[in-house]
């Protein structure tokens, strides 16, 4: 259940929030998935200190060897429901990359995915609050792995009409977001000395054949969105070149532009006789609304939106480029964060008019 953090007894701060400073403060905290606790604590204290009513909701641990606390952080009006909620995620992919900056850019893990977005959304929310709008903020854990925080948040909706989810879209409104299907392919065999292959049964050989067949699958295409894609991201198996492997596995992520069922069936048919398959994550493809006059894009990545269905009609918008997210050179232009603040305010006013 949510754990309320008491809001400040003083009036909301009259000091204008600097989103560049907040981005820097957040980026200096390592919040790799499963280790979001410190960043969540910082956000909760920061927002409470600026007059928001804040709740911290625990998110269960799932990472092997991680047992520290982690949270979702919600901030909103002290009484009643928000009409619109800004949301994005606290966690980042590994490895942690220290923060630095120059005159034009901020650099470091999470500056565009999604700590600069947290900062821009918070600044926009405060500007809208000052104008009398009822606004909320929802920052969740676990988006980069299994959307654990979003699923927990969906159990505690606040009655909002709209949800503006933040991911790096170059400050363009996304018209669609691809789904994701995560697949584990596992082959079994019999271990033996490699000089006597007739005494063994290579799991690796089976896995290679299964993967070759998977790569031949004709993936669905949606005309106004583009093709589905597939990536074999991990392969593990075997002990040594002179040992026939008795186990081998591969992990695959498909990005979908339609229902997952046809791809599931094709993968199962492809591996039949060679390996077993387990579908470990299935996030649906979604279409989103357009707002006249705003530039648009198609998000080839997946977001928390499918798991936040009880938080209002969703939109997807944020500063930064997905092309540098998850890379050693993650960065975001300072100008783009500042532009995002104004854009978030504009979109919120349009929705709440």
N, C-alpha and C positions, 0 to 999 in steps of 0.2 A: 504494500500500500504506500501511497505517497507520504513522504515525511516533510511536513511544512517547515520552512525556515522563516522565522518571524521577519516581516518587513521592517525597515527602518521606521522609527517613530517620528522622524523628521519628515518634512515635505520632500518630494523628489528633488534631486540635485539640480540646481540651476546652471551648473557648469556643463557646457556642451560637450558631449562625448566625442572624443577623437577616435575614429575607427582605425586609424593607422597605429596609434598607440596600443589599442586593445588587441589588434592583430599581433603586434610584436609580443605583448605579454602572454598571449595564448600560445604563440609559436615557440616560446621559450620553455614551455611545459611539454614534456614527452607524454603524449596520450595515444600511443600505439594501441590498437585494438586489444582489449582485455586489461589495459592499464590506464583507463580513462579517469580513475578516481580523483587524482590531484587536479586535473583540469575541470572536472565537474565541481569540485569543492571551490575552486577559484571563481568559476562562473556564478555559483549560487551566492557566494559572499559578495561578489561585485554587484550583482543585480539587486540583491536585498539592500545594499548600501545606497542604491540609487532610487529606492522607494518602491520597487516592485514587490508584490507578494510572491514568494518563491517556494517551490516544492522540489524536493529531491526524491526520486523514486529509485530504489535499488534495482539493478539489472543483474541477474544471476551470472556467475562466472561460467565460462565454457572452455577457456583456453587451458591446455595442459600445463600444469606447474604454476598457474596464476590463481591466487586466492585473495587478492586485495579487493576492496570495495570499488564498485563503479556505479554510475548513476545516469538517469535522465534528469535534466533540469528544466522545470517549467517556471515561467515568470509571467504574471498577468495582473489584471485588476484585482484589488483587494476584495471586491464584492461583485458578484454577477459574472456572466460569461463574456469572453472576448468575441467580437464579430469576425476577427481575422487573426490567424496565427502564422508567424514566420517560424520555419523549422529547418534545421540541418543537423549534421552529426559532429560529435566531439572527437571521435576517434580518427586515427590516421593509419595508413599502411606503414609497415617497417621498411627500411630502418629509420631511426630518428636522425634527422639532419639539422645541425644547429642553425639558429636564425642569424641572418646578416641582412644588410640593406645597402643600397646606394641611392643616388639622387632620384632614380626613376622607379626602381623595383624593390620589393621585399622578397627574400629568398629563405628557403627552409622547409622542412616537412610540415605540411598542412597549411601553408600560407594561402594556397588557392583551394585546397580540398581538405577541410572547409572552414579554416579559422578566419580567413579574411571575410568569408561569407557570414560567419557568426557576428563579426564586428559590424559589418554593413547592415545586417538585419537589426541588430540591437540599436544602432544609431537611428535607423529609419523608424523603428518602433517607438523610440523616445520622441522623435519629431512628431509622429502621428498622435501619440498620447498627449503631447502638449496642445494639439489642435482639438482634443476632445474625443478622439476615436478610441474605441475599446479594442486593444491590441494585446496579443499574447506572444510569447516566445517559447519554443520547444526545442531543446538541444538534446540529442539522444546518443547513446553508446551503441557500438557494434555494427554500424552500417557497412563497414568494409568487409565484414565476414558473413553474417547471417541475419542482419537487421533485428537482432535480439531486443535492442532498446525500443525500436519502433513498434514491435509486437507487444511489448509491455505497455507502451504509451497508448496503444489502441484500446487497452482495457480501461483507461482512465480519461476519456475524451472530456473536453470542456464546453462543448456545445457551440463551437465556432462554425461560421458559415463557409469560410474559405481557409485554405492552407496554401501558403506560398513556400514551397520547398526549395532550398538552395543547394545547387551544385554548379560547377564551373560550366557556364553556357555562353561565355563571352558577352554577358549582359543581353542575351537574346532569349526570347520566350520560346520554350520547347513545345512543339506541337505533338510530339510523341516521345516515348522512352522505351527502348528495347527491353524485352524480358531477358531472363537469365536461367539457364538450365545447367546445373553442375552435375557432372557424371563421374563416377568412379568405376573403372574397368579393372577387374581382378582375374588373373589366370593362375591355375594351379597345375603342377606337374609332379615329377618324381626326380629326386636328386640322385646324381650318379657322377662317376669319374668321366671327364669329357673325352677320354680316350676310348670309352665304350658307350657311345651314345645310344646303342640299342638297349642298354640297361636302364636308361632314364627316359624322361619325358620333359622337355624344356618348356617351362612356363613362359620364359621370355620369347621363345619362338612363337608360341600361341598368341601372346600379347601383341607382338609385332604384326602378325597377320590380322588380328582383330582391329588394330588401329589403322592399318592400311585400308581395310574395308570401310571403316568409319569415315576416313578422308574422302572416300568416293561417293558419300551420300550427297544427293542433290538437295540442298537446304532451301527452305521456302523463301520467296521474295515477295515483298509488298510494294506495289508500283510507286506510291508517293512517299515511301519510307526508305526502301532499299532492301538489300539482301540480309538474311541471317548469316552469321559467321560462327566459326568454331575454332577453338585453340586447344591443342594438347599442351597443357602447361607443366605437367610433372610426369616423369617416368621413374619407377623404382623397381629393383629386383636383382636377384643373383648375389653371389658371394665372391667369386673369382673367375677369371677366364678359363680355368681348368676344372670348373665345377658346373655341372648342368643344374640350372636353377629350378627349384620346386615352387617358387612364388614370384609373381611380378604384378605390378599394378600401374595404372596411369590415371591421371585426373584431368578432366576436360571441362571447359566452360564454353557453352554455346550462347550466343546473343541472338534473341529471337524477335521476329517481326510479326508474330501471330501466335496461335495456340501451340503449346508444347507437345501435345499428343502425337502429331505426325513425326516429330523428331525423335521422341521416345521410342516409337514403334520401329523407326528406321535403325536406330542404334541397337536395339535389342535383336533385330534381324541380322545386323552386320556382325555382331559378336557371337551369334549362335554357333555352338560347336567349338568355340575357341576360349571363351571367357564368360564370366558373370558380370552383370552390370547393376549398379545401384545409383539411383537418382537422389542426390543429397540436398539439392536446393532447386526450387522451381518458382521463379518470380515472373508474373505475367507481363506481357506487352501491354502498354496503355497508350491511349490517345488523350490529348489535353486541349484545353480551349485556346482560342486565338483572341487577342485584343487588337482591335484595329489601330494601325499606326505604329505598332511595335515590331522591330525586326524579329524573325523567327529562325528556328533551327530544329533539327531532329537529333535527339540525344541517343547516341549509339550505346550508351552505358545504362546501367540499372540504378534505381534509387530506392529510397524508403517509401515512396508514395504508395505502392500497392499494399503496404502494411499499416497505413494511416487512414484507412477508409472512413473512420468515424470522426475525423477532424475537419470535415468540410470539403467542398469542391477543390481539387488540387490544381496548382500551377507549378511550373518548374522554371526557375530563373536565378542566375547568380553571376557574379564577376569571376574572371579567371578563365584560363584555357584548359580543357581536359587533356590536351596534348602534352602538357608539362606536368600534370598530376601523376603521382606514382613514379616519378623519375628522379634521378639524382640532382636535376637542375630545376626542381619545382620553384616557381616564382609567380608573382602577381604584380601588375603595375599599380602603383599608388593611386594614379589617376582613375583607374578602373574601379577600385574600391569606393572612392568618393562618388563617382558617377552612379554606382550601384545604390548608394544610399538614396539619392534623388529618384532613381528609377523605381525602387521599392515603394517609396512614398507615392509616386505617381500611379503605380499599378494598384496599390491599396485604395487610394481615393477613387479610382475608376470603379473598382469592384464594390465599394461601399457607398457609392453615390446614390 
